[in-house]
Amino acid sequence: MNLLKRSVLIPNLLRKNIFTGSYLRAIKNPCPPSPTSEDFQKLIVRKQFKRLKDNQKKFQVDDGLPVWLKGGLRDKILFQITLIGLLVCLVMTGDVFYQLFLR
């Protein structure tokens, strides 16, 4: 019974979809209309894009700070951790060379 209903419904659905105006318009004009400059402006100016541009402006300001410290407190902490890590590596490298030359 279900198979019979499906076989009757499928041609009806196809007929509705094929002979509607939207399908015929799609056949006559397969390319969508070209976007205007206003559409491009709407696409370009998004929240994330604005935030990115504001962040770029913050880093372009000439305030005497190096670029690796312009991010604020988080950048200062990361910079100090990097320097401490570098110092530890240099000390450990010196220790390895000292032990190699001792033997």
N, C-alpha and C positions, 0 to 999 in steps of 0.2 A: 504494500500500500504506500509506504514511504517513497519507494522508487518511482511509483506512478505519479505521486504528487511532485516529486523533484523534476521528473521529466516534463511535466506540464508547466511548472514554475520557471524553469530555466529559460525556455524560449520567451516567456512573458517578460522576464527581467532583461533579456538581451534586446528585445524589441523596444522596451522602455528606454534603455540606455542608448541604443543606436539611433533612435529617431527623435531624441530630445534635441532641443536647440543648441545646448552646450556642446554636444558631440559634433553636430554639423558645423558649428563655429570653429571647433578645434580642427576639423578637416580643412576648412577653407583658409584658416589663418593659423598654421601650426606654430609660428613664432610668437612669443608673448610681446607686448609692446615694449619698446625700449624705455628704460627708466629716464626720468628727467634729472636735472641737476639737484632739484629739491630732494628727490629720492636718494641720491648719492649722499647728500648732506645728512639725511636721517640715518643712513647706514654708517657713515663715518663717525658721527658724533654720538658716541655711546658712553655709558658711565665708565667703563673700564678704560676707554681711550682717553677720556678726560683725566682720569686719575693718573694714567701714564704720562700725559703731557705735563700735569702739575708736578709729578715726580722729576721729570726731566728739567723743568724750570728750576726746581730746588737745587739740582746738582750743577746747573749752569751759572748760578750766582757766584760772583767773584768776592768771596768773603775771607779769603786767606786760609781757609781750611783745605787740607788735601782731600781728594775725592774719597779716599777710603775712610775718612772720619765724618763725612757729611751726613751719614745716616743716623747720627745721634748716639745715644748711650749704648744701644745694641752694637753698633759698629766699633765703638771704643772698647767694649768688653771683648768682642771677637778679636780685635787687633792685639790686645794685651795677652789673650790666651794664645794667639799665634806666636807672639814673641817669646812667651814662656816655653812653649813647645819647641821652638827653634833653639833656645838656650839649653834645654834638656837634651836635645839631640846632639848638639855640639859637645856637651860635657860627656855624654855616653860615647861619642865617636873618639874623643880624646882619650877616654879610659881604654877603649879597645886598642888604639894605637900604642898606648903606654904598655899595656900587657903584652902586645905582640913584640915590641922591641925589648922588653925585659927578658924574654925567654931566649 
